[in-house]
Amino acid sequence: MPGPAARSADAAAILSALIVVSRRGVADARTARIRLSMTEQSILGYLVEHPGARSTDIAQAFRLNRSTVSRQLAGLVRLGVVRELADASGRGTPLELTEEGWAAYDEAIGILQGVVDRHLSDWTDEEVARFAHDLQRFNRDAGSETRP
């Protein structure tokens, strides 16, 4: 039966593997027509999952300073991938992806999905299902610790 040292080594191996996956994903997604940073990709993904979110929502979800998010959003607006929506509530401006933003998001996701599919090509269906289950559990247990 493995002890604390083995568990610690396995946890370190998981962290190392996740770092490699993240780096590879960012590098591969940079081949897209619109080159987005990891933070910018994460913001687009957040807006896909949370339509009408405001900059304060993004800052809170990613645990970033509001000024950092504002700078990122200003760049995304300049690129034409995010736009502000008119809102009379005064509680910040809701945001959404533009048509160009959806195209950039879909392109980046397509590139990343292709990478995942290639890496899993020789795995059995059962192995892929177990890996998907374990990753979903890992992320679910992280609760609200969303970070880009």
Summary of the structure (lengths in Angstrom):
residues: 148
radius of gyration: 17.9
end to end distance: 36.1
largest distance: 61.2
contacts: 365
relative contact order: 0.12
helix: 66%
strand: 4%
